[in-house]
Amino acid sequence: MFGKGAMPYAAQLEVPMIISNSQELPKGISSDMLVSNLDIGATALQIAKDNRAFGFYRSMIEMYNNEAMQ
């Protein structure tokens, strides 16, 4: 898990994320990629077409589209 730091609690580890109606991802895909709940803000900004940085966190869409992260 690159760049995510220590995650000692199950609440941070086992939370499903569903992105609906995003034109940036193909329909019907799923991923077992490990992400942080803190990546939700960056993901929401990308879906809203807002290019502002969101701290050190990354968009889950950006991570999914980067084959090196999978």
C-alpha positions as CSV (number, residue, x, y, z in Angstrom):
1,M,0.0,0.0,0.0
2,F,2.1,2.8,-1.3
3,G,1.9,6.2,0.5
4,K,-1.0,5.3,2.9
5,G,0.9,5.0,6.2
6,A,-0.1,2.7,9.0
7,M,-3.8,1.6,9.2
8,P,-4.3,-0.3,12.4
9,Y,-8.1,-0.3,12.6
10,A,-10.5,-2.6,10.7
11,A,-12.8,0.4,10.2
12,Q,-10.0,1.9,8.0
13,L,-9.3,-1.3,6.2
14,E,-12.5,-2.9,5.3
15,V,-14.9,-0.2,4.0
16,P,-16.4,-0.8,0.5
17,M,-16.7,2.1,-1.9
18,I,-19.2,2.4,-4.7
19,I,-18.9,5.1,-7.3
20,S,-22.0,5.4,-9.4
21,N,-22.7,7.5,-12.6
22,S,-19.0,8.4,-13.1
23,Q,-18.1,8.9,-16.7
24,E,-14.4,8.4,-15.8
25,L,-14.8,4.7,-15.1
26,P,-16.3,2.0,-17.3
27,K,-19.5,0.3,-16.1
28,G,-19.4,-2.9,-14.1
29,I,-15.8,-2.8,-12.9
30,S,-14.6,-3.7,-9.4
31,S,-11.2,-3.5,-7.8
32,D,-9.5,-5.0,-4.7
33,M,-7.1,-2.0,-4.5
34,L,-6.4,-0.9,-1.0
35,V,-7.3,2.8,-0.5
36,S,-7.8,5.1,2.5
37,N,-11.0,6.7,3.6
38,L,-9.1,9.9,3.2
39,D,-9.0,9.4,-0.6
40,I,-12.8,9.9,-0.8
41,G,-12.4,13.7,-0.8
42,A,-9.9,13.6,-3.7
43,T,-12.2,11.2,-5.6
44,A,-15.2,13.4,-5.1
45,L,-13.3,16.5,-6.3
46,Q,-12.2,14.6,-9.5
47,I,-15.7,13.4,-10.2
48,A,-16.9,17.0,-9.8
49,K,-14.2,18.2,-12.3
50,D,-12.5,20.2,-9.6
51,N,-8.7,20.2,-10.1
52,R,-7.8,21.5,-6.6
53,A,-5.3,19.4,-4.6
54,F,-6.7,17.5,-1.7
55,G,-3.7,17.3,0.7
56,F,-1.5,14.3,0.1
57,Y,-4.4,12.0,-0.8
58,R,-5.2,10.6,-4.3
59,S,-8.3,10.1,-6.3
60,M,-9.4,6.4,-6.4
61,I,-10.3,6.9,-10.1
62,E,-6.8,8.1,-10.8
63,M,-5.3,5.2,-8.9
64,Y,-7.6,2.7,-10.7
65,N,-6.5,4.1,-14.1
66,N,-2.8,3.8,-13.2
67,E,-1.9,0.2,-13.9
68,A,1.2,0.5,-11.8
69,M,-1.0,1.0,-8.7
70,Q,-3.0,-2.2,-9.2
